[in-house]
Amino acid sequence: METKNLIIRETVFEDCEYFARWETDPEVTRFLSYEEDRTYQDVVEEWIVDKMDETKLQFTVVKKEIRQPIGRIYITRLDQHCDSLDITKLYIAGDENRQKGFGKELLRELLEYCFVFLHMERVTLDYYTGNKGAAALYEKMGFEKEGVARNATKKDGKYYDLHLMSMLRAEFFEKVHDKYNL
């Protein structure tokens, strides 16, 4: 997948080095369910196991200008029978890459991939309470609120609520596809 500023490609082994660095950065992990003591070995093992699971997809976000990874997308619960999936992890790393519109740009492209290429009927995602940036982006992109899953995730021994959102195929074509002339 490719946008004006980004290349979204399948994750390769070499990307694990970036992920290991980012996924110990408090600015990246503040609203992600990664334990504080996550290691490079944890990242590699997870990537290997998930690569063999046909219900999961892993992508790396590359900034065209510098040809280097700046983010990660992790899709789970890919269900070909029910035509649904969950965008489980989605982040842009590095202060120099935030507040530049890359999140919106990659989410727009990812939704087109999910609804047009994969023919999904339903795409879900969630965000931590307090993650105002994610909430605003997801609402702006047309996701609908479904509710709050209380104590749905655990990080460093503490439970957190997750706000659940979804978008249906028809909503994508009505709200996103036409709006952005995809």
ZAKOLPA-339590 format. One record per residue (C-alpha): residue in three letters; chain; x, y, z. Coordinates in nm, 4 decimals, m for minus. Layout:
residues N
+------+-------+----------+----------+----------+
| rest | kette |       px |       py |       pz |
+------+-------+----------+----------+----------+
|  ALA |     A |        X |        Y |        Z |
...
+------+-------+----------+----------+----------+
END
This chain:
residues 182
+------+-------+----------+----------+----------+
| rest | kette |       px |       py |       pz |
+------+-------+----------+----------+----------+
|  MET |     A |   0.0000 |   0.0000 |   0.0000 |
|  GLU |     A |   0.1208 |   0.3479 |  m0.0732 |
|  THR |     A |   0.0048 |   0.7007 |   0.0077 |
|  LYS |     A |   0.1475 |   1.0455 |  m0.0601 |
|  ASN |     A |   0.3944 |   1.0207 |   0.2310 |
|  LEU |     A |   0.3907 |   0.6564 |   0.3400 |
|  ILE |     A |   0.4551 |   0.3026 |   0.2256 |
|  ILE |     A |   0.2671 |   0.0373 |   0.4213 |
|  ARG |     A |   0.4320 |  m0.2979 |   0.3641 |
|  GLU |     A |   0.4356 |  m0.6428 |   0.5168 |
|  THR |     A |   0.6595 |  m0.6594 |   0.8213 |
|  VAL |     A |   0.9955 |  m0.8314 |   0.7771 |
|  PHE |     A |   1.2322 |  m0.9702 |   1.0398 |
|  GLU |     A |   1.4603 |  m0.6640 |   1.0288 |
|  ASP |     A |   1.1687 |  m0.4455 |   1.1439 |
|  CYS |     A |   1.1692 |  m0.6185 |   1.4830 |
|  GLU |     A |   1.4690 |  m0.4090 |   1.5829 |
|  TYR |     A |   1.2655 |  m0.0897 |   1.5343 |
|  PHE |     A |   0.9634 |  m0.2358 |   1.7147 |
|  ALA |     A |   1.1747 |  m0.3419 |   2.0131 |
|  ARG |     A |   1.3071 |   0.0130 |   2.0466 |
|  TRP |     A |   0.9688 |   0.1808 |   2.0005 |
|  GLU |     A |   0.7771 |  m0.0613 |   2.2199 |
|  THR |     A |   0.9866 |   0.0328 |   2.5207 |
|  ASP |     A |   0.9389 |   0.4065 |   2.4595 |
|  PRO |     A |   0.6785 |   0.5405 |   2.7056 |
|  GLU |     A |   0.5503 |   0.7889 |   2.4450 |
|  VAL |     A |   0.4658 |   0.5010 |   2.2104 |
|  THR |     A |   0.3421 |   0.2524 |   2.4683 |
|  ARG |     A |   0.1441 |   0.4847 |   2.6928 |
|  PHE |     A |  m0.1802 |   0.3631 |   2.5346 |
|  LEU |     A |  m0.0690 |   0.0152 |   2.4249 |
|  SER |     A |  m0.0831 |  m0.3111 |   2.6194 |
|  TYR |     A |   0.2894 |  m0.3810 |   2.6211 |
|  GLU |     A |   0.4618 |  m0.4685 |   2.9469 |
|  GLU |     A |   0.7371 |  m0.2339 |   3.0624 |
|  ASP |     A |   0.9988 |  m0.5122 |   3.0496 |
|  ARG |     A |   0.9309 |  m0.6054 |   2.6826 |
|  THR |     A |   1.2516 |  m0.7186 |   2.5074 |
|  TYR |     A |   1.3813 |  m0.7623 |   2.1553 |
|  GLN |     A |   1.3428 |  m1.1389 |   2.2011 |
|  ASP |     A |   0.9744 |  m1.0903 |   2.2971 |
|  VAL |     A |   0.9172 |  m0.8877 |   1.9798 |
|  VAL |     A |   1.0905 |  m1.1445 |   1.7578 |
|  GLU |     A |   0.9096 |  m1.4415 |   1.9121 |
|  GLU |     A |   0.5738 |  m1.2665 |   1.8787 |
|  TRP |     A |   0.6469 |  m1.1763 |   1.5142 |
|  ILE |     A |   0.7428 |  m1.5364 |   1.4277 |
|  VAL |     A |   0.4372 |  m1.6907 |   1.5958 |
|  ASP |     A |   0.1971 |  m1.4324 |   1.4520 |
|  LYS |     A |   0.3453 |  m1.4630 |   1.1024 |
|  MET |     A |   0.2305 |  m1.8266 |   1.0963 |
|  ASP |     A |  m0.1237 |  m1.7384 |   1.2093 |
|  GLU |     A |  m0.3547 |  m1.6783 |   0.9129 |
|  THR |     A |  m0.5904 |  m1.4705 |   1.1310 |
|  LYS |     A |  m0.3213 |  m1.2054 |   1.1867 |
|  LEU |     A |  m0.1506 |  m0.9539 |   0.9587 |
|  GLN |     A |   0.1518 |  m0.7382 |   1.0394 |
|  PHE |     A |   0.2522 |  m0.4236 |   0.8524 |
|  THR |     A |   0.5311 |  m0.1714 |   0.8870 |
|  VAL |     A |   0.4736 |   0.1960 |   0.8098 |
|  VAL |     A |   0.7633 |   0.3499 |   0.6157 |
|  LYS |     A |   0.8101 |   0.7225 |   0.5632 |
|  LYS |     A |   0.8833 |   0.7707 |   0.1926 |
|  GLU |     A |   1.1020 |   1.0775 |   0.2436 |
|  ILE |     A |   1.3603 |   0.8879 |   0.4490 |
|  ARG |     A |   1.2773 |   0.5289 |   0.3428 |
|  GLN |     A |   1.2760 |   0.4144 |   0.7053 |
|  PRO |     A |   1.0087 |   0.2570 |   0.9258 |
|  ILE |     A |   0.8153 |   0.4965 |   1.1494 |
|  GLY |     A |   0.5254 |   0.2824 |   1.2668 |
|  ARG |     A |   0.3454 |  m0.0458 |   1.2996 |
|  ILE |     A |   0.0036 |  m0.1946 |   1.2211 |
|  TYR |     A |  m0.1126 |  m0.5211 |   1.3710 |
|  ILE |     A |  m0.4397 |  m0.6802 |   1.2581 |
|  THR |     A |  m0.5977 |  m0.9725 |   1.4436 |
|  ARG |     A |  m0.9175 |  m1.1751 |   1.4352 |
|  LEU |     A |  m0.9197 |  m1.1815 |   1.0557 |
|  ASP |     A |  m1.2361 |  m1.3847 |   0.9968 |
|  GLN |     A |  m1.3013 |  m1.4715 |   0.6313 |
|  HIS |     A |  m1.6350 |  m1.6341 |   0.7157 |
|  CYS |     A |  m1.7817 |  m1.3302 |   0.8962 |
|  ASP |     A |  m1.5791 |  m1.0827 |   0.6872 |
|  SER |     A |  m1.4444 |  m0.8995 |   0.9903 |
|  LEU |     A |  m1.1133 |  m0.8051 |   1.1480 |
|  ASP |     A |  m0.9698 |  m0.6023 |   1.4325 |
|  ILE |     A |  m0.7038 |  m0.3339 |   1.4005 |
|  THR |     A |  m0.5327 |  m0.4287 |   1.7252 |
|  LYS |     A |  m0.2226 |  m0.2081 |   1.7190 |
|  LEU |     A |  m0.1642 |   0.1048 |   1.5186 |
|  TYR |     A |   0.1049 |   0.3569 |   1.6012 |
|  ILE |     A |   0.3474 |   0.6133 |   1.4639 |
|  ALA |     A |   0.6760 |   0.6386 |   1.6555 |
|  GLY |     A |   0.8982 |   0.9404 |   1.7085 |
|  ASP |     A |   0.7953 |   1.2911 |   1.8059 |
|  GLU |     A |   0.9166 |   1.4166 |   1.4683 |
|  ASN |     A |   0.6531 |   1.1986 |   1.2967 |
|  ARG |     A |   0.3542 |   1.2823 |   1.5170 |
|  GLN |     A |   0.0990 |   1.5573 |   1.4540 |
|  LYS |     A |   0.1847 |   1.5485 |   1.0820 |
|  GLY |     A |  m0.1318 |   1.3741 |   0.9622 |
|  PHE |     A |   0.0404 |   1.0379 |   0.9099 |
|  GLY |     A |  m0.2084 |   0.8566 |   1.1352 |
|  LYS |     A |  m0.5020 |   0.9795 |   0.9301 |
|  GLU |     A |  m0.3189 |   0.9052 |   0.6061 |
|  LEU |     A |  m0.2310 |   0.5492 |   0.7024 |
|  LEU |     A |  m0.5729 |   0.4749 |   0.8535 |
|  ARG |     A |  m0.7461 |   0.5936 |   0.5354 |
|  GLU |     A |  m0.5263 |   0.3623 |   0.3266 |
|  LEU |     A |  m0.5646 |   0.0744 |   0.5714 |
|  LEU |     A |  m0.9441 |   0.1034 |   0.5638 |
|  GLU |     A |  m0.9424 |   0.0926 |   0.1857 |
|  TYR |     A |  m0.7266 |  m0.2202 |   0.2034 |
|  CYS |     A |  m0.9651 |  m0.3814 |   0.4535 |
|  PHE |     A |  m1.2900 |  m0.2971 |   0.2766 |
|  VAL |     A |  m1.1883 |  m0.3063 |  m0.0904 |
|  PHE |     A |  m0.9025 |  m0.5568 |  m0.1106 |
|  LEU |     A |  m0.9975 |  m0.7931 |   0.1741 |
|  HIS |     A |  m1.3750 |  m0.7412 |   0.1223 |
|  MET |     A |  m1.4455 |  m0.7009 |   0.4929 |
|  GLU |     A |  m1.7944 |  m0.6155 |   0.6172 |
|  ARG |     A |  m1.6796 |  m0.4951 |   0.9589 |
|  VAL |     A |  m1.3573 |  m0.3460 |   1.0965 |
|  THR |     A |  m1.3151 |  m0.2915 |   1.4706 |
|  LEU |     A |  m1.0590 |  m0.1180 |   1.6869 |
|  ASP |     A |  m1.0300 |   0.0109 |   2.0399 |
|  TYR |     A |  m0.8454 |   0.2692 |   2.2430 |
|  TYR |     A |  m0.7519 |   0.3294 |   2.6070 |
|  THR |     A |  m0.9483 |   0.5743 |   2.8200 |
|  GLY |     A |  m0.7654 |   0.9061 |   2.7973 |
|  ASN |     A |  m0.6253 |   0.8535 |   2.4473 |
|  LYS |     A |  m0.7940 |   1.1651 |   2.3110 |
|  GLY |     A |  m0.5886 |   1.1700 |   1.9918 |
|  ALA |     A |  m0.6973 |   0.8201 |   1.8899 |
|  ALA |     A |  m1.0598 |   0.8882 |   1.9869 |
|  ALA |     A |  m1.0708 |   1.2056 |   1.7774 |
|  LEU |     A |  m0.9039 |   1.0426 |   1.4757 |
|  TYR |     A |  m1.1281 |   0.7353 |   1.4792 |
|  GLU |     A |  m1.4445 |   0.9449 |   1.5108 |
|  LYS |     A |  m1.3287 |   1.1797 |   1.2360 |
|  MET |     A |  m1.2637 |   0.8809 |   1.0097 |
|  GLY |     A |  m1.6196 |   0.7574 |   1.0625 |
|  PHE |     A |  m1.5883 |   0.4858 |   1.3260 |
|  GLU |     A |  m1.8945 |   0.4401 |   1.5466 |
|  LYS |     A |  m1.8770 |   0.3950 |   1.9231 |
|  GLU |     A |  m1.9894 |   0.0549 |   2.0478 |
|  GLY |     A |  m1.9209 |   0.0835 |   2.4189 |
|  VAL |     A |  m1.6577 |   0.0332 |   2.6838 |
|  ALA |     A |  m1.5030 |  m0.3013 |   2.7708 |
|  ARG |     A |  m1.4220 |  m0.2581 |   3.1383 |
|  ASN |     A |  m1.0871 |  m0.3918 |   3.2633 |
|  ALA |     A |  m1.0396 |  m0.5428 |   2.9183 |
|  THR |     A |  m0.6619 |  m0.5289 |   2.9093 |
|  LYS |     A |  m0.3788 |  m0.5546 |   3.1577 |
|  LYS |     A |  m0.0473 |  m0.3752 |   3.1526 |
|  ASP |     A |   0.2226 |  m0.3928 |   3.4186 |
|  GLY |     A |  m0.0211 |  m0.5470 |   3.6652 |
|  LYS |     A |  m0.2958 |  m0.2866 |   3.6199 |
|  TYR |     A |  m0.6278 |  m0.3247 |   3.4364 |
|  TYR |     A |  m0.7514 |  m0.0729 |   3.1800 |
|  ASP |     A |  m1.0801 |  m0.0060 |   3.0043 |
|  LEU |     A |  m1.0962 |  m0.0128 |   2.6248 |
|  HIS |     A |  m1.3387 |   0.1957 |   2.4201 |
|  LEU |     A |  m1.4710 |  m0.0162 |   2.1351 |
|  MET |     A |  m1.5458 |   0.1233 |   1.7890 |
|  SER |     A |  m1.6377 |  m0.0226 |   1.4520 |
|  MET |     A |  m1.6958 |   0.0690 |   1.0921 |
|  LEU |     A |  m1.9120 |  m0.1237 |   0.8464 |
|  ARG |     A |  m1.8479 |  m0.1575 |   0.4749 |
|  ALA |     A |  m2.1386 |   0.0713 |   0.3797 |
|  GLU |     A |  m2.0159 |   0.3358 |   0.6259 |
|  PHE |     A |  m1.6695 |   0.3241 |   0.4738 |
|  PHE |     A |  m1.8057 |   0.3912 |   0.1255 |
|  GLU |     A |  m2.0398 |   0.6598 |   0.2544 |
|  LYS |     A |  m1.8108 |   0.8399 |   0.4990 |
|  VAL |     A |  m1.4522 |   0.7707 |   0.3986 |
|  HIS |     A |  m1.4209 |   0.6482 |   0.0411 |
|  ASP |     A |  m1.6326 |   0.9225 |  m0.1150 |
|  LYS |     A |  m1.5108 |   1.1968 |   0.1205 |
|  TYR |     A |  m1.1448 |   1.1367 |   0.0297 |
|  ASN |     A |  m1.2049 |   1.0397 |  m0.3353 |
|  LEU |     A |  m1.0467 |   0.6988 |  m0.2926 |
+------+-------+----------+----------+----------+
END
